[in-house]
Amino acid sequence: MEQIMTTFHPYHLTQTDVADDADRAFLSQQIKQFNNVHSPHHLHVRTHPPRPLDLLLRNDAGEIVAGLAANTYWSWLDIEDLWVHEALRGQGFGQQLLALAEAEAQMRNCRYAMLTTFSFQARAFYEKWGYTVVGALADYPPGETYYWLRKVLVNPDRNREPSG
């Protein structure tokens, strides 16, 4: 339901609890236009979209039992998801997926990798393989922490052994 909050003549501020896709798309487009003017990197990615990098491990039935979904752009590997079936965890599949993605990212001239994780997920796993926390948002969700991690990609052979 939309209601007028106040009037700043000749403008009217409204509040709604129902998202309007067109209004949100307009706001997003305005930010993109601003970014295009002020950042050559943003302008470039509009015409050269991020390149997907997906690695999927399937069983004999064709079911996905582990996988990594990422994109490469701006000399970065942006890891969105890394998942390993519970029955396969602790057997090195996650590390292998990570190492393969990092090696491919380097072939694509990426210098860095980034990802996010929650405190109840895999922070220690990523730190074991050379990722460092560069940001944390405490109490998101309540009682947990949301982390941003990054890694400098130097040499694919160096990245195959845990750091520590």
N, CA and C atoms as a LAMMPS dump frame, in Angstrom:
ITEM: TIMESTEP
0
ITEM: NUMBER OF ATOMS
492
ITEM: BOX BOUNDS ff ff ff
-5.0000000000000000e+02 5.0000000000000000e+02
-5.0000000000000000e+02 5.0000000000000000e+02
-5.0000000000000000e+02 5.0000000000000000e+02
ITEM: ATOMS id mol type element x y z
1 1 1 N 0.844 -1.176 0
2 1 2 C 0 0 0
3 1 3 C 0.887 1.236 0
4 2 1 N 0.586 2.171 -0.857
5 2 2 C 1.378 3.388 -0.962
6 2 3 C 0.701 4.511 -0.194
7 3 1 N 1.525 5.26 0.499
8 3 2 C 0.989 6.428 1.194
9 3 3 C 1.949 7.593 1.033
10 4 1 N 1.398 8.792 0.985
11 4 2 C 2.227 9.986 0.896
12 4 3 C 2.744 10.291 2.289
13 5 1 N 4.073 10.338 2.418
14 5 2 C 4.707 10.587 3.712
15 5 3 C 4.752 12.081 4.025
16 6 1 N 5.149 12.852 3.035
17 6 2 C 5.262 14.297 3.228
18 6 3 C 5.358 14.953 1.862
19 7 1 N 5.221 16.238 1.849
20 7 2 C 5.313 16.982 0.603
21 7 3 C 6.411 18.018 0.722
22 8 1 N 7.318 18.002 -0.235
23 8 2 C 8.358 19.014 -0.38
24 8 3 C 8.016 19.719 -1.689
25 9 1 N 7.18 20.708 -1.601
26 9 2 C 6.625 21.338 -2.798
27 9 3 C 7.698 21.6 -3.841
28 10 1 N 7.614 21.17 -5.048
29 10 2 C 6.48 20.494 -5.677
30 10 3 C 6.608 18.965 -5.674
31 11 1 N 7.393 18.391 -4.757
32 11 2 C 7.65 16.948 -4.739
33 11 3 C 6.837 16.269 -3.646
34 12 1 N 6.565 14.98 -3.842
35 12 2 C 5.813 14.193 -2.872
36 12 3 C 6.594 12.922 -2.565
37 13 1 N 6.9 12.692 -1.313
38 13 2 C 7.601 11.483 -0.877
39 13 3 C 6.567 10.435 -0.522
40 14 1 N 6.689 9.265 -1.134
41 14 2 C 5.76 8.18 -0.837
42 14 3 C 6.511 7.003 -0.247
43 15 1 N 5.796 6.202 0.488
44 15 2 C 6.333 4.961 1.052
45 15 3 C 5.389 3.843 0.672
46 16 1 N 5.968 2.694 0.31
47 16 2 C 5.146 1.549 -0.047
48 16 3 C 5.791 0.278 0.478
49 17 1 N 4.975 -0.71 0.757
50 17 2 C 5.504 -2.011 1.166
51 17 3 C 5.309 -3.053 0.061
52 18 1 N 5.007 -2.565 -1.133
53 18 2 C 4.876 -3.421 -2.309
54 18 3 C 5.875 -2.921 -3.351
55 19 1 N 6.855 -3.757 -3.672
56 19 2 C 7.894 -3.357 -4.627
57 19 3 C 7.3 -3.167 -6.018
58 20 1 N 7.694 -2.1 -6.66
59 20 2 C 7.297 -1.828 -8.04
60 20 3 C 8.523 -2.075 -8.914
61 21 1 N 8.47 -3.113 -9.739
62 21 2 C 9.624 -3.486 -10.562
63 21 3 C 10.083 -2.344 -11.463
64 22 1 N 9.153 -1.594 -12.017
65 22 2 C 9.52 -0.492 -12.911
66 22 3 C 10.252 0.605 -12.149
67 23 1 N 9.775 0.935 -10.957
68 23 2 C 10.445 1.962 -10.151
69 23 3 C 11.846 1.515 -9.762
70 24 1 N 11.977 0.265 -9.35
71 24 2 C 13.289 -0.245 -8.961
72 24 3 C 14.235 -0.302 -10.161
73 25 1 N 13.72 -0.693 -11.302
74 25 2 C 14.543 -0.727 -12.516
75 25 3 C 15.006 0.683 -12.886
76 26 1 N 14.131 1.67 -12.713
77 26 2 C 14.503 3.055 -12.995
78 26 3 C 15.653 3.492 -12.09
79 27 1 N 15.537 3.224 -10.791
80 27 2 C 16.601 3.608 -9.856
81 27 3 C 17.916 2.922 -10.216
82 28 1 N 17.85 1.634 -10.512
83 28 2 C 19.049 0.885 -10.886
84 28 3 C 19.677 1.47 -12.149
85 29 1 N 18.855 1.814 -13.119
86 29 2 C 19.356 2.388 -14.369
87 29 3 C 20.043 3.727 -14.122
88 30 1 N 19.518 4.532 -13.216
89 30 2 C 20.128 5.826 -12.91
90 30 3 C 21.513 5.633 -12.289
91 31 1 N 21.647 4.651 -11.399
92 31 2 C 22.952 4.358 -10.792
93 31 3 C 23.926 3.879 -11.871
94 32 1 N 23.454 3.004 -12.756
95 32 2 C 24.319 2.512 -13.835
96 32 3 C 24.792 3.655 -14.723
97 33 1 N 23.904 4.578 -15.055
98 33 2 C 24.298 5.718 -15.884
99 33 3 C 25.353 6.561 -15.178
100 34 1 N 25.179 6.794 -13.894
101 34 2 C 26.167 7.547 -13.119
102 34 3 C 27.51 6.822 -13.148
103 35 1 N 27.478 5.511 -12.881
104 35 2 C 28.708 4.717 -12.867
105 35 3 C 29.397 4.727 -14.23
106 36 1 N 28.621 4.654 -15.302
107 36 2 C 29.2 4.669 -16.646
108 36 3 C 29.986 5.947 -16.908
109 37 1 N 29.515 7.056 -16.385
110 37 2 C 30.187 8.341 -16.579
111 37 3 C 31.451 8.433 -15.731
112 38 1 N 31.396 7.892 -14.522
113 38 2 C 32.479 8.098 -13.562
114 38 3 C 33.453 6.928 -13.429
115 39 1 N 33.16 5.798 -14.072
116 39 2 C 34.035 4.63 -13.96
117 39 3 C 34.155 3.941 -15.319
118 40 1 N 35.325 4.011 -15.942
119 40 2 C 35.49 3.312 -17.222
120 40 3 C 35.312 1.801 -17.079
121 41 1 N 35.567 1.273 -15.893
122 41 2 C 35.405 -0.168 -15.671
123 41 3 C 33.937 -0.567 -15.747
124 42 1 N 33.078 0.243 -15.148
125 42 2 C 31.649 -0.058 -15.204
126 42 3 C 31.124 0.055 -16.637
127 43 1 N 31.565 1.057 -17.336
128 43 2 C 31.142 1.224 -18.725
129 43 3 C 31.59 0.027 -19.563
130 44 1 N 32.81 -0.431 -19.356
131 44 2 C 33.337 -1.571 -20.11
132 44 3 C 32.533 -2.841 -19.836
133 45 1 N 32.174 -3.081 -18.579
134 45 2 C 31.472 -4.322 -18.246
135 45 3 C 30.052 -4.33 -18.818
136 46 1 N 29.5 -3.184 -19.138
137 46 2 C 28.17 -3.142 -19.764
138 46 3 C 28.227 -3.717 -21.189
139 47 1 N 29.345 -3.498 -21.875
140 47 2 C 29.474 -3.999 -23.245
141 47 3 C 30.256 -5.303 -23.317
142 48 1 N 30.972 -5.636 -22.267
143 48 2 C 31.719 -6.892 -22.174
144 48 3 C 31.336 -7.542 -20.843
145 49 1 N 30.197 -8.235 -20.796
146 49 2 C 29.7 -8.755 -19.52
147 49 3 C 30.664 -9.751 -18.876
148 50 1 N 30.515 -9.954 -17.567
149 50 2 C 31.356 -10.934 -16.878
150 50 3 C 31.291 -12.294 -17.581
151 51 1 N 32.411 -12.991 -17.555
152 51 2 C 32.492 -14.309 -18.196
153 51 3 C 32.237 -15.381 -17.138
154 52 1 N 31.208 -16.204 -17.327
155 52 2 C 30.915 -17.249 -16.346
156 52 3 C 32.046 -18.272 -16.255
157 53 1 N 32.192 -18.813 -15.068
158 53 2 C 33.136 -19.903 -14.815
159 53 3 C 32.432 -20.868 -13.865
160 54 1 N 31.877 -21.923 -14.406
161 54 2 C 31.147 -22.913 -13.623
162 54 3 C 31.853 -24.255 -13.71
163 55 1 N 32.008 -24.896 -12.58
164 55 2 C 32.585 -26.238 -12.49
165 55 3 C 31.558 -27.121 -11.799
166 56 1 N 31.176 -28.213 -12.434
167 56 2 C 30.151 -29.092 -11.882
168 56 3 C 30.66 -30.523 -11.829
169 57 1 N 30.535 -31.148 -10.677
170 57 2 C 30.878 -32.552 -10.491
171 57 3 C 29.567 -33.326 -10.422
172 58 1 N 29.413 -34.303 -11.313
173 58 2 C 28.176 -35.087 -11.383
174 58 3 C 28.464 -36.558 -11.099
175 59 1 N 27.483 -37.231 -10.547
176 59 2 C 27.602 -38.671 -10.354
177 59 3 C 27.161 -39.383 -11.633
178 60 1 N 27.175 -40.708 -11.609
179 60 2 C 26.824 -41.48 -12.807
180 60 3 C 25.385 -41.261 -13.254
181 61 1 N 24.514 -40.829 -12.339
182 61 2 C 23.114 -40.554 -12.682
183 61 3 C 22.936 -39.148 -13.25
184 62 1 N 24.027 -38.392 -13.321
185 62 2 C 23.96 -37.043 -13.861
186 62 3 C 23.592 -35.979 -12.848
187 63 1 N 23.482 -36.375 -11.579
188 63 2 C 23.125 -35.413 -10.53
189 63 3 C 24.361 -34.633 -10.099
190 64 1 N 24.18 -33.353 -9.861
191 64 2 C 25.285 -32.529 -9.374
192 64 3 C 25.549 -32.884 -7.915
193 65 1 N 26.803 -33.244 -7.617
194 65 2 C 27.184 -33.584 -6.247
195 65 3 C 28.164 -32.564 -5.668
196 66 1 N 28.659 -31.676 -6.509
197 66 2 C 29.521 -30.578 -6.06
198 66 3 C 29.625 -29.587 -7.21
199 67 1 N 29.877 -28.343 -6.857
200 67 2 C 30.021 -27.368 -7.923
201 67 3 C 30.462 -26.009 -7.436
202 68 1 N 30.93 -25.237 -8.375
203 68 2 C 31.37 -23.874 -8.121
204 68 3 C 30.809 -23.005 -9.236
205 69 1 N 30.201 -21.887 -8.859
206 69 2 C 29.684 -20.915 -9.825
207 69 3 C 30.392 -19.593 -9.581
208 70 1 N 30.976 -19.038 -10.634
209 70 2 C 31.736 -17.796 -10.502
210 70 3 C 31.659 -17.012 -11.804
211 71 1 N 32.194 -15.822 -11.758
212 71 2 C 32.349 -14.97 -12.934
213 71 3 C 33.731 -14.349 -12.882
214 72 1 N 34.275 -14.037 -14.057
215 72 2 C 35.541 -13.308 -14.109
216 72 3 C 35.31 -11.982 -14.824
217 73 1 N 35.853 -10.924 -14.234
218 73 2 C 35.792 -9.581 -14.795
219 73 3 C 36.712 -8.686 -13.98
220 74 1 N 37.149 -7.579 -14.573
221 74 2 C 37.986 -6.583 -13.899
222 74 3 C 39.229 -7.203 -13.261
223 75 1 N 39.778 -8.263 -13.822
224 75 2 C 40.937 -8.986 -13.278
225 75 3 C 40.61 -9.712 -11.977
226 76 1 N 39.341 -10.007 -11.784
227 76 2 C 38.887 -10.679 -10.565
228 76 3 C 38.147 -11.97 -10.894
229 77 1 N 38.31 -12.949 -10.02
230 77 2 C 37.472 -14.139 -9.973
231 77 3 C 36.463 -13.878 -8.865
232 78 1 N 35.196 -13.798 -9.203
233 78 2 C 34.126 -13.526 -8.24
234 78 3 C 33.354 -14.824 -8.021
235 79 1 N 33.652 -15.505 -6.915
236 79 2 C 33.025 -16.793 -6.614
237 79 3 C 31.691 -16.534 -5.926
238 80 1 N 30.624 -16.983 -6.568
239 80 2 C 29.286 -16.785 -6.027
240 80 3 C 28.858 -17.949 -5.143
241 81 1 N 29.13 -19.161 -5.582
242 81 2 C 28.716 -20.35 -4.832
243 81 3 C 29.755 -21.45 -4.972
244 82 1 N 30.01 -22.13 -3.864
245 82 2 C 30.82 -23.349 -3.851
246 82 3 C 30.101 -24.304 -2.918
247 83 1 N 29.685 -25.435 -3.455
248 83 2 C 28.909 -26.391 -2.672
249 83 3 C 29.412 -27.799 -2.947
250 84 1 N 29.47 -28.602 -1.884
251 84 2 C 29.825 -30.015 -1.981
252 84 3 C 28.775 -30.799 -1.196
253 85 1 N 28.246 -31.854 -1.806
254 85 2 C 27.255 -32.697 -1.132
255 85 3 C 27.812 -33.154 0.207
256 86 1 N 26.953 -33.208 1.188
257 86 2 C 27.368 -33.552 2.55
258 86 3 C 28.163 -34.857 2.608
259 87 1 N 27.777 -35.855 1.829
260 87 2 C 28.47 -37.148 1.851
261 87 3 C 29.889 -37.064 1.294
262 88 1 N 30.198 -36.016 0.548
263 88 2 C 31.517 -35.885 -0.072
264 88 3 C 32.417 -34.874 0.624
265 89 1 N 31.896 -34.2 1.622
266 89 2 C 32.695 -33.163 2.293
267 89 3 C 33.877 -33.782 3.03
268 90 1 N 34.966 -33.028 3.079
269 90 2 C 36.168 -33.488 3.766
270 90 3 C 37.041 -34.41 2.931
271 91 1 N 36.698 -34.607 1.672
272 91 2 C 37.457 -35.503 0.799
273 91 3 C 38.269 -34.75 -0.256
274 92 1 N 38.309 -33.427 -0.167
275 92 2 C 39.135 -32.644 -1.07
276 92 3 C 38.44 -32.108 -2.306
277 93 1 N 37.162 -32.411 -2.469
278 93 2 C 36.466 -31.938 -3.667
279 93 3 C 36.345 -30.415 -3.691
280 94 1 N 36.027 -29.812 -2.565
281 94 2 C 35.912 -28.357 -2.498
282 94 3 C 37.224 -27.678 -2.833
283 95 1 N 38.309 -28.191 -2.278
284 95 2 C 39.631 -27.613 -2.543
285 95 3 C 39.988 -27.761 -4.014
286 96 1 N 39.663 -28.913 -4.609
287 96 2 C 39.967 -29.116 -6.025
288 96 3 C 39.174 -28.16 -6.908
289 97 1 N 37.898 -27.97 -6.591
290 97 2 C 37.088 -27.023 -7.358
291 97 3 C 37.664 -25.613 -7.243
292 98 1 N 38.041 -25.239 -6.027
293 98 2 C 38.613 -23.914 -5.792
294 98 3 C 39.913 -23.74 -6.575
295 99 1 N 40.791 -24.733 -6.509
296 99 2 C 42.075 -24.656 -7.211
297 99 3 C 41.88 -24.594 -8.725
298 100 1 N 40.957 -25.387 -9.25
299 100 2 C 40.692 -25.359 -10.693
300 100 3 C 40.136 -24.006 -11.129
301 101 1 N 39.235 -23.447 -10.328
302 101 2 C 38.671 -22.132 -10.658
303 101 3 C 39.749 -21.059 -10.619
304 102 1 N 40.613 -21.116 -9.613
305 102 2 C 41.69 -20.125 -9.504
306 102 3 C 42.664 -20.24 -10.676
307 103 1 N 42.989 -21.467 -11.078
308 103 2 C 43.907 -21.663 -12.206
309 103 3 C 43.292 -21.135 -13.503
310 104 1 N 42.022 -21.432 -13.723
311 104 2 C 41.348 -20.926 -14.921
312 104 3 C 41.257 -19.401 -14.881
313 105 1 N 40.996 -18.85 -13.709
314 105 2 C 40.923 -17.388 -13.571
315 105 3 C 42.258 -16.75 -13.939
316 106 1 N 43.344 -17.374 -13.537
317 106 2 C 44.66 -16.843 -13.898
318 106 3 C 44.884 -16.921 -15.402
319 107 1 N 44.381 -17.97 -16.038
320 107 2 C 44.473 -18.07 -17.5
321 107 3 C 43.681 -16.933 -18.161
322 108 1 N 42.677 -16.438 -17.442
323 108 2 C 41.864 -15.323 -17.93
324 108 3 C 42.424 -13.977 -17.45
325 109 1 N 43.659 -14.002 -16.969
326 109 2 C 44.357 -12.795 -16.504
327 109 3 C 43.771 -12.178 -15.245
328 110 1 N 43.148 -12.996 -14.407
329 110 2 C 42.665 -12.5 -13.117
330 110 3 C 43.827 -12.452 -12.135
331 111 1 N 43.873 -11.411 -11.354
332 111 2 C 44.916 -11.231 -10.342
333 111 3 C 44.404 -11.489 -8.937
334 112 1 N 43.085 -11.479 -8.766
335 112 2 C 42.492 -11.612 -7.438
336 112 3 C 41.262 -12.506 -7.497
337 113 1 N 40.897 -13.031 -6.328
338 113 2 C 39.647 -13.771 -6.174
339 113 3 C 38.904 -13.18 -4.989
340 114 1 N 37.579 -13.219 -5.06
341 114 2 C 36.767 -12.737 -3.946
342 114 3 C 35.548 -13.625 -3.786
343 115 1 N 35.027 -13.62 -2.561
344 115 2 C 33.828 -14.379 -2.248
345 115 3 C 33.248 -13.862 -0.942
346 116 1 N 32.047 -14.309 -0.642
347 116 2 C 31.424 -13.991 0.636
348 116 3 C 30.999 -15.293 1.297
349 117 1 N 30.924 -15.263 2.621
350 117 2 C 30.482 -16.427 3.373
351 117 3 C 29.934 -15.973 4.717
352 118 1 N 29.088 -16.768 5.305
353 118 2 C 28.557 -16.488 6.634
354 118 3 C 29.376 -17.226 7.686
355 119 1 N 29.257 -16.794 8.93
356 119 2 C 30.004 -17.424 10.025
357 119 3 C 29.631 -18.894 10.203
358 120 1 N 28.438 -19.3 9.795
359 120 2 C 28.026 -20.701 9.925
360 120 3 C 28.377 -21.518 8.683
361 121 1 N 29.078 -20.899 7.729
362 121 2 C 29.438 -21.603 6.509
363 121 3 C 30.918 -21.993 6.514
364 122 1 N 31.717 -21.484 5.59
365 122 2 C 33.034 -22.072 5.323
366 122 3 C 34.204 -21.105 5.456
367 123 1 N 34.128 -20.146 6.369
368 123 2 C 35.22 -19.175 6.491
369 123 3 C 36.568 -19.863 6.71
370 124 1 N 36.646 -20.811 7.632
371 124 2 C 37.917 -21.484 7.938
372 124 3 C 38.457 -22.229 6.716
373 125 1 N 37.578 -22.832 5.942
374 125 2 C 37.993 -23.528 4.722
375 125 3 C 38.692 -22.561 3.774
376 126 1 N 38.074 -21.423 3.536
377 126 2 C 38.666 -20.451 2.605
378 126 3 C 39.973 -19.881 3.145
379 127 1 N 40.032 -19.623 4.437
380 127 2 C 41.273 -19.108 5.028
381 127 3 C 42.394 -20.14 4.907
382 128 1 N 42.048 -21.412 5.035
383 128 2 C 43.048 -22.478 4.891
384 128 3 C 43.698 -22.435 3.514
385 129 1 N 42.952 -21.992 2.517
386 129 2 C 43.45 -21.965 1.145
387 129 3 C 43.863 -20.57 0.701
388 130 1 N 44.204 -19.712 1.666
389 130 2 C 44.841 -18.439 1.354
390 130 3 C 43.954 -17.217 1.264
391 131 1 N 42.682 -17.358 1.531
392 131 2 C 41.782 -16.202 1.508
393 131 3 C 41.872 -15.46 2.835
394 132 1 N 41.764 -14.144 2.776
395 132 2 C 41.792 -13.328 3.989
396 132 3 C 40.517 -12.499 4.065
397 133 1 N 40.063 -12.301 5.288
398 133 2 C 38.865 -11.493 5.519
399 133 3 C 39.217 -10.029 5.286
400 134 1 N 38.445 -9.366 4.448
401 134 2 C 38.648 -7.938 4.192
402 134 3 C 37.46 -7.111 4.676
403 135 1 N 36.429 -7.782 5.145
404 135 2 C 35.271 -7.073 5.676
405 135 3 C 34.368 -8.032 6.418
406 136 1 N 33.668 -7.494 7.408
407 136 2 C 32.744 -8.309 8.188
408 136 3 C 31.555 -7.453 8.598
409 137 1 N 30.379 -8.031 8.524
410 137 2 C 29.154 -7.367 8.945
411 137 3 C 28.552 -8.203 10.067
412 138 1 N 28.751 -7.742 11.304
413 138 2 C 28.291 -8.487 12.478
414 138 3 C 26.767 -8.427 12.596
415 139 1 N 26.219 -9.479 13.174
416 139 2 C 24.788 -9.584 13.471
417 139 3 C 23.932 -9.582 12.198
418 140 1 N 24.477 -10.176 11.132
419 140 2 C 23.757 -10.292 9.862
420 140 3 C 23.877 -11.706 9.347
421 141 1 N 22.859 -12.564 9.485
422 141 2 C 21.624 -12.325 10.225
423 141 3 C 21.896 -12.281 11.724
424 142 1 N 20.894 -11.948 12.515
425 142 2 C 21.117 -11.821 13.96
426 142 3 C 21.86 -13.028 14.542
427 143 1 N 22.939 -12.725 15.267
428 143 2 C 23.744 -13.764 15.899
429 143 3 C 24.842 -14.328 15.016
430 144 1 N 24.89 -13.926 13.763
431 144 2 C 25.889 -14.425 12.819
432 144 3 C 26.676 -13.257 12.232
433 145 1 N 27.695 -13.575 11.427
434 145 2 C 28.498 -12.556 10.76
435 145 3 C 28.628 -12.904 9.283
436 146 1 N 28.573 -11.894 8.453
437 146 2 C 28.729 -12.02 7.005
438 146 3 C 30.12 -11.505 6.66
439 147 1 N 30.912 -12.317 5.944
440 147 2 C 32.309 -11.982 5.652
441 147 3 C 32.546 -11.798 4.158
442 148 1 N 33.431 -10.864 3.843
443 148 2 C 33.98 -10.692 2.506
444 148 3 C 35.425 -11.15 2.576
445 149 1 N 35.839 -12.028 1.664
446 149 2 C 37.206 -12.527 1.632
447 149 3 C 37.806 -12.289 0.257
448 150 1 N 39.121 -12.183 0.226
449 150 2 C 39.839 -12.034 -1.042
450 150 3 C 41.131 -12.824 -0.981
451 151 1 N 41.661 -13.073 -2.166
452 151 2 C 42.933 -13.769 -2.286
453 151 3 C 43.677 -13.188 -3.478
454 152 1 N 44.964 -12.993 -3.312
455 152 2 C 45.807 -12.59 -4.432
456 152 3 C 46.197 -13.865 -5.171
457 153 1 N 45.907 -13.913 -6.45
458 153 2 C 46.25 -15.074 -7.275
459 153 3 C 47.609 -14.817 -7.907
460 154 1 N 48.616 -15.559 -7.444
461 154 2 C 49.987 -15.324 -7.896
462 154 3 C 50.43 -16.403 -8.856
463 155 1 N 50.339 -17.639 -8.432
464 155 2 C 50.855 -18.768 -9.196
465 155 3 C 49.971 -19.969 -8.893
466 156 1 N 49.376 -20.617 -9.896
467 156 2 C 48.463 -21.718 -9.615
468 156 3 C 49.1 -22.851 -8.818
469 157 1 N 50.387 -23.113 -9
470 157 2 C 51.034 -24.193 -8.254
471 157 3 C 51.158 -23.85 -6.772
472 158 1 N 51.367 -22.595 -6.439
473 158 2 C 51.473 -22.186 -5.034
474 158 3 C 50.141 -22.317 -4.314
475 159 1 N 49.03 -22.197 -5.04
476 159 2 C 47.712 -22.179 -4.421
477 159 3 C 47.185 -23.571 -4.087
478 160 1 N 47.907 -24.606 -4.422
479 160 2 C 47.392 -25.957 -4.207
480 160 3 C 47.676 -26.501 -2.809
481 161 1 N 48.532 -25.879 -2.07
482 161 2 C 48.834 -26.32 -0.71
483 161 3 C 48.246 -25.333 0.282
484 162 1 N 47.693 -25.839 1.392
485 162 2 C 47.111 -24.92 2.373
486 162 3 C 48.174 -24.02 2.979
487 163 1 N 47.752 -22.808 3.336
488 163 2 C 48.679 -21.859 3.968
489 163 3 C 48.528 -21.961 5.473
490 164 1 N 49.268 -22.821 6.07
491 164 2 C 49.222 -22.911 7.526
492 164 3 C 48.84 -24.193 8.021
